[in-house]
Amino acid sequence: AQTVTQSQPEMSVQEAETVTLSCTYDTSESDYYLFWYKQPPSRQMILVIRQEAYKQQNATENRFSVNFQKAAKSFSLKISDSQLGDAAMYFCAYRSLNTGNQFYFGTGTSLTVIP
Amino acid sequence: EAQVTQNPRYLITVTGKKLTVTCSQNMNHEYMSWYRQDPGLGLRQIYYSMNVEVTDKGDVPEGYKVSRKEKRNFPLILESPSPNQTSLYFCASSLMGAGASYNSPLHFGNGTRLTVT
């Protein structure tokens, strides 16, 4: 099974500043998909951004962007101009194209936004 | 509205009393799965299904059962709940298959907070 590692259990950022959440994964597959999910206190799981491994261009969604380094098996999430509503638990996820199209999740990073 | 409907939202029960958490999706997704979320452990997969009548164990299947008799429904059954199954549970669904469908994300239900005393 693939392993997804989020090494930062907690992070904090000042409002309007930029923060980067790290994610690494272990795989022998050449093609796969990566996702970041946000879980606010409401506990709803919300898709933030997705990345196809075969695409070299990093995905962006408004203030959210990723730094995808395929060789390093790294998939970090950058949040620009942080807002109070960005405070949440963030999960990195890997989707395998082989093993039953499985999704594998990291342990999460809790982000605090300081006003 | 496209959604995954999971019920109940909160459930408190006693050890050994059988319970079912329901999950239904209206997006015609082939793939459905159950996760439990525990502090410091992230989301761990319990069971998943790639189609009707096809189910497979995830990472933590012990103490759980599932069934997939219809494409839209994927209930989670705890035959004899124990306190170590106290957790937050999520049902999720996704497209699966070839090509562009692979970047289909998981769509989650709103979660069930289960407490077993």
Interface residues (C-beta under 8 A of the other chain):
Chain A: A1 Q6 P9 Y33 F35 Y37 R43 Q44 M45 L47 R50 E52 F91 A93 R95 L97 G100 N101 Q102 F103 F105 G106 T107 G108
Chain B: Y31 S33 Y35 G40 L41 G42 L43 R44 Q45 Y48 M50 D56 D59 L88 F90 A92 S94 M96 Y102 N103 P105 L106 F108 N110 G111
